[in-house]
Amino acid sequence: MARVLRMPGVAANATEAVLSEWLVEESGDFAAADALATVETEKAAVDVEADVAGRVLKTLVPPGAQVAVGDPIAVLGEPGERVDDLDALLAALGVAEATDVVVPERRDVPADPESAAPLAEEAPLGGGAAAPELRGRVFASPLARKIAKDRGLTLEEITGTGPRGRILRRDVDTAVARGRDVARPVRDAARPASRAAAYEEIPHSRFRLATARRLTESKQTAPHFYVRATARAEALLALRAEINQDAAVRVSINDLVVKAVGVAHQRVPELNVTWTPDAVRRYSAVDVAVAVATDRGLMTPVVRDVGSLTVTALAASVRDLAERARDGRLRQDELVGGSISVTNLGMYGVEEFAAIINPPQAAILAVGSVRDEVVVEDGRVVPGKVMSVTLSVDHRPVDGVLAARWLAVLVELLEHPARILA
């Protein structure tokens, strides 16, 4: 029996989303849990999965369309179902093919006007052979085109695995993984070619624009202040080495820091808050966001209830979230929540830095590298291993004395890390 597939609400408070690409063509059958389409929000690309097996009888919006949440996007039927009068079916369901959806204009400017060629037309989603004038052209989804352009890849060098060889996002990702992520230089047309400086233009993705907007808003609206401290790290390194002996899940220094942050929030619950226009919201469980660098930009998936997790369970959770963040497979609910983020640049040799708060969270902890330094111990100068941490705080829900008290608790936990296991 035919049914309507509607644009899901894939992001909190979102009223619309972009249908990036159809993964199943019209008249194509699918199994339960198969991805039917990819929907792009400001934070992530989310696959819309089928609840039960069926067939795509009709797609109602084209790839790249901006669609309101709840609006019809396709008509689905039973596996193998055929419809003789599709117009009558659409009328009976009270839906029609969208004619007024917003499809953002694609700005594909050739790098070299002299060698520019028209972009390939999109393949029809319905069944049947392509028109003679379209044979030999390369078909690709708008999202695949954009990612390929960002990566400096031509569509001709990518093998498509979609219907009729259509290039999808996964095909571009495969090409990139094979080491063909080569940027093409663009000549400055305002200068003579012989003296032109090469450059590369990378169009802003929705994710990058959203990140820029949110962080700009954070610095403009959240009054940041910063508290810094240095912790001895010998005991932390020793604990990690002991835990990792014959361990199935290896624990990193960052995992121990995240766990320490969770315990510090339990001991100083006044920092486990977010600011709202009407009140300071204090949470009972401690959810901590962990910064992960991806090809699309910095993402901050959230580890839930850190205080209740063992260190190895936390490490497994962080690893899983990080891997899926890099693969673009995070769910929208895994990117929201938390009252604090942890961002670590120690693996790059960065000794100390300050980070911008991820709104609406109240704080973010920036972690530097563990380094060798001369320290004073019991009046003697001795070699030691130290680590600098900087807490950026929103002064609206948290004052300076509270932040200093929290940071003192964190340093105590880092220097006596067995206490985070209790």
Buried (B, 14 or more C-beta within 10 A) or exposed (E): EBBBBBBBBBBEEBEBBBBBBBBBBBBBBBEEEBBBBBBBBBBBBBBBBBEEBBBBBBBBBBBBBBBEBEBBBBBBBBEEBEBEEBEEBBEEBEBEBBEEBEBEEEEEEEBEEEEEEEBBEBBBBEEEEBEEEBEEBBBBBBBBBBBBBBBBBEBEEBEBEBBEEBBBBBBBBBBBEEEBBEBEEBBEEEEEEEEBEEEEEEEEBBBBEBBEEBBEEBEEEBEBEEBEBBBBBEBBBEBBEEBBEEEEBEBBBBBBBBBBBBBBBBBBBBBBBBBEEEEEBBBEBBBBBBBBBBEBBBBBBBBBBBBEBEBBBBBBBBBEBBEBBBEBEBEBEBBBBBBBBBBBBBEEEBBBBEBBBBBBBBBBBBBBBBBEEEBEEEEEEEEBBBBBBBBBBBBBBBEEEBBBBBBBBBBBBBBEBEEBEE
